[in-house]
Amino acid sequence: MEAVEFKVAHLERLYEQLNEVVVEQAKQIHRLETEVRRLSSSLSEVELERIRSTNARPPHYQ
């Protein structure tokens, strides 16, 4: 019986450790998704500005 209690205690500790890892990874994934959205938006703005700068307006619009 003591061996079973020892194994259960070990499994409970392992469960807690795994849970901590999962929670930390979820936070990291959220931060990374936010960063990817920010970078994507920034890149889109840079690309749009590049396109605007290479497409000069015709003389009659100036």
C-alpha positions as CSV (number, residue, x, y, z in Angstrom):
1,M,0.0,0.0,0.0
2,E,2.9,2.4,0.8
3,A,4.3,1.8,-2.7
4,V,1.0,2.8,-4.3
5,E,0.8,5.9,-2.2
6,F,4.3,6.8,-3.2
7,K,3.5,6.3,-6.9
8,V,0.3,8.4,-6.6
9,A,2.2,11.2,-4.9
10,H,4.8,11.1,-7.7
11,L,2.1,11.2,-10.3
12,E,0.4,14.1,-8.6
13,R,3.6,16.0,-8.6
14,L,4.2,15.1,-12.2
15,Y,0.7,16.3,-13.1
16,E,1.3,19.6,-11.4
17,Q,4.6,20.1,-13.3
18,L,3.0,19.3,-16.6
19,N,0.1,21.6,-15.8
20,E,2.6,24.4,-15.1
21,V,4.3,23.8,-18.5
22,V,1.0,23.8,-20.3
23,V,-0.1,27.1,-18.7
24,E,3.2,28.7,-19.5
25,Q,3.1,27.5,-23.1
26,A,-0.4,28.9,-23.5
27,K,0.8,32.3,-22.3
28,Q,3.7,32.2,-24.6
29,I,1.5,31.2,-27.6
30,H,-0.8,34.1,-26.8
31,R,2.2,36.5,-26.7
32,L,3.5,35.1,-30.0
33,E,0.2,35.4,-31.7
34,T,-0.1,39.0,-30.6
35,E,3.4,39.7,-31.9
36,V,2.7,38.0,-35.2
37,R,-0.5,40.1,-35.7
38,R,1.5,43.2,-34.9
39,L,4.3,42.4,-37.3
40,S,1.9,41.3,-40.0
41,S,0.1,44.6,-39.7
42,S,3.3,46.6,-39.7
43,L,4.6,44.7,-42.7
44,S,1.3,45.3,-44.6
45,E,1.7,49.0,-43.9
46,V,5.3,49.0,-45.1
47,E,4.3,47.1,-48.3
48,L,1.4,49.4,-49.0
49,E,3.7,52.5,-48.6
50,R,6.3,50.9,-50.9
51,I,3.6,50.3,-53.5
52,R,2.3,53.9,-53.2
53,S,5.8,55.3,-53.5
54,T,6.6,53.3,-56.7
55,N,3.3,54.2,-58.4
56,A,3.8,57.9,-59.2
57,R,0.7,60.0,-59.8
58,P,0.2,61.1,-63.4
59,P,1.2,64.8,-64.0
60,H,-2.4,65.9,-64.5
61,Y,-3.1,64.8,-60.8
62,Q,-0.4,67.0,-59.3
